[in-house]
Amino acid sequence: MDNQKAFDNALFGVRAQGRLSKSSAGRCAYREASGAKCGVGHSMPDELYDLGFDDGDGVNIKSVLGMDPAIAAHFAGCDTDVLDDIQIAHDSASDLTDFESRMQALADRHNLIYTPKQQ
């Protein structure tokens, strides 16, 4: 996994599911009951996901990386600041249009390639 792959997984994954991922309590979630995933959640293999990652009030990706060596190894090729910014872009977005804008700004900031949504 590298920065561009994590970014693409988030961008294209959230677009494909057509909505942001929120828990039943209204908090952002790596995985929600319906199967929707947050931006970073789209790069997290199902076999490495743990319910504890969504326990509490927004466990950030830097904490998750410290909880599980397998997750840390999976994301070893990614800059944690990029992962954190992907999470913030998702969790702070008010809707999908806002998410797109935040992801475009993130791409510019981290020298990643943003692919505009096809109309």
Contacts in CASP RR format, 6 or more apart in sequence:
PFRMAT RR
TARGET T0000
AUTHOR 0000-0000-0000
METHOD contacts of the structure
MODEL  1
MDNQKAFDNALFGVRAQGRLSKSSAGRCAYREASGAKCGVGHSMPDELYD
LGFDDGDGVNIKSVLGMDPAIAAHFAGCDTDVLDDIQIAHDSASDLTDFE
SRMQALADRHNLIYTPKQQ
1 43 0 8 1.000
1 74 0 8 1.000
1 75 0 8 1.000
1 76 0 8 1.000
1 77 0 8 1.000
1 78 0 8 1.000
2 77 0 8 1.000
2 78 0 8 1.000
3 77 0 8 1.000
3 78 0 8 1.000
3 79 0 8 1.000
3 82 0 8 1.000
3 110 0 8 1.000
3 112 0 8 1.000
4 112 0 8 1.000
4 113 0 8 1.000
5 43 0 8 1.000
6 40 0 8 1.000
6 43 0 8 1.000
6 75 0 8 1.000
6 78 0 8 1.000
6 82 0 8 1.000
6 83 0 8 1.000
6 86 0 8 1.000
7 82 0 8 1.000
7 86 0 8 1.000
7 103 0 8 1.000
7 106 0 8 1.000
7 107 0 8 1.000
7 110 0 8 1.000
7 112 0 8 1.000
8 115 0 8 1.000
9 39 0 8 1.000
9 41 0 8 1.000
9 42 0 8 1.000
9 43 0 8 1.000
10 38 0 8 1.000
10 39 0 8 1.000
10 40 0 8 1.000
10 41 0 8 1.000
10 42 0 8 1.000
10 43 0 8 1.000
10 86 0 8 1.000
10 89 0 8 1.000
10 90 0 8 1.000
10 103 0 8 1.000
11 103 0 8 1.000
11 114 0 8 1.000
11 115 0 8 1.000
12 42 0 8 1.000
12 115 0 8 1.000
13 37 0 8 1.000
13 39 0 8 1.000
13 42 0 8 1.000
14 20 0 8 1.000
14 21 0 8 1.000
14 37 0 8 1.000
14 38 0 8 1.000
14 39 0 8 1.000
14 42 0 8 1.000
14 90 0 8 1.000
14 96 0 8 1.000
14 99 0 8 1.000
15 96 0 8 1.000
15 117 0 8 1.000
17 36 0 8 1.000
17 37 0 8 1.000
18 96 0 8 1.000
19 36 0 8 1.000
19 96 0 8 1.000
20 28 0 8 1.000
20 36 0 8 1.000
20 38 0 8 1.000
20 90 0 8 1.000
20 93 0 8 1.000
20 95 0 8 1.000
20 96 0 8 1.000
20 99 0 8 1.000
21 28 0 8 1.000
21 29 0 8 1.000
21 30 0 8 1.000
21 31 0 8 1.000
21 32 0 8 1.000
21 35 0 8 1.000
21 36 0 8 1.000
21 37 0 8 1.000
21 38 0 8 1.000
21 39 0 8 1.000
21 41 0 8 1.000
21 90 0 8 1.000
22 28 0 8 1.000
22 29 0 8 1.000
22 32 0 8 1.000
22 36 0 8 1.000
23 29 0 8 1.000
23 32 0 8 1.000
23 33 0 8 1.000
23 54 0 8 1.000
24 32 0 8 1.000
24 33 0 8 1.000
27 56 0 8 1.000
27 57 0 8 1.000
27 58 0 8 1.000
28 38 0 8 1.000
28 58 0 8 1.000
28 87 0 8 1.000
28 90 0 8 1.000
28 91 0 8 1.000
29 36 0 8 1.000
29 38 0 8 1.000
29 54 0 8 1.000
30 37 0 8 1.000
30 38 0 8 1.000
30 40 0 8 1.000
30 41 0 8 1.000
30 44 0 8 1.000
30 49 0 8 1.000
30 53 0 8 1.000
30 54 0 8 1.000
30 64 0 8 1.000
31 37 0 8 1.000
31 41 0 8 1.000
31 49 0 8 1.000
31 53 0 8 1.000
31 54 0 8 1.000
37 44 0 8 1.000
38 87 0 8 1.000
38 90 0 8 1.000
38 91 0 8 1.000
39 86 0 8 1.000
39 87 0 8 1.000
39 89 0 8 1.000
39 90 0 8 1.000
40 61 0 8 1.000
40 83 0 8 1.000
40 86 0 8 1.000
40 87 0 8 1.000
40 90 0 8 1.000
41 49 0 8 1.000
43 75 0 8 1.000
44 53 0 8 1.000
44 71 0 8 1.000
44 74 0 8 1.000
45 74 0 8 1.000
48 68 0 8 1.000
48 70 0 8 1.000
48 71 0 8 1.000
48 74 0 8 1.000
50 67 0 8 1.000
50 68 0 8 1.000
52 59 0 8 1.000
52 67 0 8 1.000
53 59 0 8 1.000
53 64 0 8 1.000
53 67 0 8 1.000
58 91 0 8 1.000
60 84 0 8 1.000
60 87 0 8 1.000
61 75 0 8 1.000
61 80 0 8 1.000
61 83 0 8 1.000
61 84 0 8 1.000
61 86 0 8 1.000
61 87 0 8 1.000
62 80 0 8 1.000
62 83 0 8 1.000
62 84 0 8 1.000
64 71 0 8 1.000
65 71 0 8 1.000
65 72 0 8 1.000
65 75 0 8 1.000
65 80 0 8 1.000
65 83 0 8 1.000
66 72 0 8 1.000
75 83 0 8 1.000
79 110 0 8 1.000
81 110 0 8 1.000
82 106 0 8 1.000
82 110 0 8 1.000
82 112 0 8 1.000
85 106 0 8 1.000
85 109 0 8 1.000
85 110 0 8 1.000
86 103 0 8 1.000
86 106 0 8 1.000
88 102 0 8 1.000
89 99 0 8 1.000
89 102 0 8 1.000
89 103 0 8 1.000
89 105 0 8 1.000
89 106 0 8 1.000
90 99 0 8 1.000
92 98 0 8 1.000
92 102 0 8 1.000
93 99 0 8 1.000
93 102 0 8 1.000
100 117 0 8 1.000
103 114 0 8 1.000
104 114 0 8 1.000
106 112 0 8 1.000
107 113 0 8 1.000
107 114 0 8 1.000
108 114 0 8 1.000
END
